[in-house]
Amino acid sequence: MSAVLVQTLVLAGGVVASLPPAEKLEVSAMLGVSSGVSLAGPSGTTFSRRSPTMLTFEVGITHPRVPWLEVSPGFLLEVEGRVGFGIQAQVRMSLPHGRIRPYALLGIPAFLAPYTLLGAEAGAGVLGVLHRHFGVALELTATAFFLGDDLMAKSALAKIDATLGFRAAF
């Protein structure tokens, strides 16, 4: 596993190093609210319930020479039931022009307190540009948490969530 991580970082470094320095990186922020369905269960039994309401805050960073790729670190806050805090790293690949911009995303979410969870997510979304500096995003993501102290023994947690977000570009 560590060899794959090292290889990925080396390749990512090669891509970043090949880009010329940016005059100005494009920065945006998004505040979103999400919920959906959660699935979990041990030994072939599956339990489902509505996912707790989640607030997300992300900062999107785009190099002007690669406008279709956005790196987006963020914070997660579970606000329904028990409160949980986490972080996530995402990349979005989009069609950068037009008022309606579809995109795909990949991410790694991790909850840190009061419980731990580590997972991977993939999804798709669309950004509706309302103004040069403001837009509304709708995302559908599938997340699988496979490590952490909040999982049932010998099980994983899967989530399918929809997110409504408001995006501001700076």
N, C-alpha and C positions, 0 to 999 in steps of 0.2 A: 504494500500500500504506500509506504513512504517513497519508494522509487517512482511510482506514478505521480505522486504529489510533486516531487522534485522535477520530474520531466515536464509536468504541466507548468510549473513556475518558470522554468527555463524557456519554454516555448512562449509563454505570455510575456516574459521579459524581452524576448527577441522581437515580438510584435510591437511592444511599447518603445523599445530602443530604436526601431526603424522609423518611427514617426518624428518629423521635425518638431522643435519646440513650438508650442502654441502661443500665438499672440495673446489670446484670451480663451480659457476654457469656458464652455457654456455650462452654466450651473442652474439647476432647477430644484424645487422642493415639492414634495407631495404629501398631503395628509389624507389618509384613507380610513374607511371603516369597513369591516368585513365580517361575514358569518357564512355558514353553509352546513355541511353534514360531516360528522366525524365517525369513523369506523374503527373498531378495535376488538380484539378477542383472542383468547388462548385456545389451543387444542381444537381448531376447526369450528369454534363457536364465534359468531360475529355479533357484536353489539353496535347499535347505531344510535346517534342522538344529534341534535342540532349543535353545531360548533359554537363555543362561547364567542360573544362579540369581541372583536379585536380592533384596536386602533394601531395604525402604522404611520410612521413618519420617516420619509426617505429623502435623501439628497442625491440628485442625479447629476453626473459629471460626464460631459461629452467633449471629445476633441473635435475642433472644427474641420479637420481633414477626414474624420471618420464619423459623419453625422448620423449614421445608422446604428451605431453602437454606443450604449450608455452603461456606465458602471454606477451602481446605485446601492450604497450602504444605508442601513436604516435601523430603526428601533421598533420593537413590537411591544404592545401592552394589552394583555388580556384583561378586559374590564368587567366581565360578567362572571358571577360566581366568585371564585377566588381570583385574586389579581396576580398575574404573572408578567415578568419583564424579560425581554429577549432582544437579540440583535440579529440582523440578517445581512447578507451580501447577495446582490442580484446583478445580473446583466440583462439588458433589454436590447433586442435587435428589431429595428423598426423601419418602416418606410417613412423617411423624414420629411416628405413634402406633402402639402395639401392640408385641408382643414380636418379631414378624418384620417388618422394615422394608425393603422393596425400594427401590432408588435407581438413578438414572442418573448418569453422570459425564462431564465433559469436562475435558481437561487439556492442558498444554504441558510436555513433558519436555525437558530439555537436559542433555547430558553435557558436563562441563568438563575432566576430566583422566583419563587421559593422552591421550584423544582427544576430539574434539568431535562432537556430534550434536544436532540440533534437530528436534523433531517435534510432532505433534499426536496426541491419543488420545481415544477415546470408549469407553464401556463401560457395564456394568450390574453391579449387585451386590445383595447382601442382607445385612442386619445382623441377627443373632440376639441379642436382648437377654437376657443371663443374669441380670443384676442391674442395679439402677439405675445403677451406675457401671461396668459391665463387659459387653462383648459380643464376639461372634466375627463377622467379616465374610468373605464369599466374593465375589470380583469376577472378572469376565471382561472384559478390555480388548483393543481393537485399536489398535495404535500404528503410525504411519507416520513414519519419520525421513527427511526430504528435504534437509537441509543438514548439512554437517559433513565433516571430514577423514577420517572412518572409513568413508565410503561408497565403493563401487566407482565408477569413472568412468561417468557417465550412468546412474546407477541410484538406487534408493531402498531402504530397508530397512523391511520390514513385520513386525510381531510380533503374535501373538495369545497372550496370557498369562493364566493364572489366578493369583490371589493369595489366600492365606489370611492373614487379619490378626486381631490381637487389639486391641480398642479399650477404652480407659479414659476415662471422663468425669470431669471435675474440678468 
